[in-house]
Amino acid sequence: MKRNSPNGRRLARAALFAAVRGAGTALGTAAVATVIWWIRNL
């Protein structure tokens, strides 16, 4: 019988959360940079 360790699950969840947060931060940074670039080139 294979047991799923809760520690591994927590680690996977933390990694997923970190990836989502990282992607969100990157998107936010890109959006801000684009807005600044757009305002400068108006």
VEXFIRO-996030 format. One record per residue (C-alpha): residue in three letters; z, y, x; residue number from 1. Coordinates in Angstrom, 3 decimals, decimal comma. Layout:
@type ALA | zz Z | yy Y | xx X | seq NUM
...
This chain:
@type MET | zz 0,000 | yy 0,000 | xx 0,000 | seq 1
@type LYS | zz -1,131 | yy 3,309 | xx 1,468 | seq 2
@type ARG | zz 1,301 | yy 6,171 | xx 1,017 | seq 3
@type ASN | zz 0,156 | yy 9,774 | xx 1,011 | seq 4
@type SER | zz 2,627 | yy 11,741 | xx 3,114 | seq 5
@type PRO | zz 3,712 | yy 15,033 | xx 1,528 | seq 6
@type ASN | zz 3,766 | yy 16,623 | xx 4,986 | seq 7
@type GLY | zz 0,038 | yy 16,019 | xx 5,487 | seq 8
@type ARG | zz -0,672 | yy 17,362 | xx 2,035 | seq 9
@type ARG | zz 1,349 | yy 20,508 | xx 2,723 | seq 10
@type LEU | zz -0,520 | yy 20,980 | xx 6,002 | seq 11
@type ALA | zz -3,900 | yy 20,631 | xx 4,277 | seq 12
@type ARG | zz -2,825 | yy 23,115 | xx 1,610 | seq 13
@type ALA | zz -1,636 | yy 25,591 | xx 4,245 | seq 14
@type ALA | zz -4,931 | yy 25,237 | xx 6,126 | seq 15
@type LEU | zz -6,919 | yy 25,793 | xx 2,931 | seq 16
@type PHE | zz -4,802 | yy 28,835 | xx 2,049 | seq 17
@type ALA | zz -5,290 | yy 30,254 | xx 5,551 | seq 18
@type ALA | zz -9,057 | yy 29,707 | xx 5,309 | seq 19
@type VAL | zz -9,235 | yy 31,450 | xx 1,919 | seq 20
@type ARG | zz -7,117 | yy 34,322 | xx 3,217 | seq 21
@type GLY | zz -9,254 | yy 34,604 | xx 6,334 | seq 22
@type ALA | zz -12,444 | yy 34,675 | xx 4,273 | seq 23
@type GLY | zz -10,963 | yy 37,320 | xx 1,979 | seq 24
@type THR | zz -9,919 | yy 39,462 | xx 4,925 | seq 25
@type ALA | zz -13,375 | yy 39,140 | xx 6,497 | seq 26
@type LEU | zz -15,025 | yy 40,097 | xx 3,204 | seq 27
@type GLY | zz -12,731 | yy 43,090 | xx 2,809 | seq 28
@type THR | zz -13,397 | yy 44,256 | xx 6,364 | seq 29
@type ALA | zz -17,153 | yy 43,886 | xx 5,869 | seq 30
@type ALA | zz -16,982 | yy 45,824 | xx 2,597 | seq 31
@type VAL | zz -15,030 | yy 48,689 | xx 4,189 | seq 32
@type ALA | zz -17,387 | yy 48,791 | xx 7,193 | seq 33
@type THR | zz -20,412 | yy 48,840 | xx 4,876 | seq 34
@type VAL | zz -18,958 | yy 51,693 | xx 2,811 | seq 35
@type ILE | zz -18,176 | yy 53,724 | xx 5,951 | seq 36
@type TRP | zz -21,681 | yy 53,084 | xx 7,322 | seq 37
@type TRP | zz -23,236 | yy 53,998 | xx 3,953 | seq 38
@type ILE | zz -21,282 | yy 57,278 | xx 3,694 | seq 39
@type ARG | zz -22,273 | yy 58,221 | xx 7,271 | seq 40
@type ASN | zz -25,950 | yy 57,622 | xx 6,528 | seq 41
@type LEU | zz -26,102 | yy 59,546 | xx 3,246 | seq 42
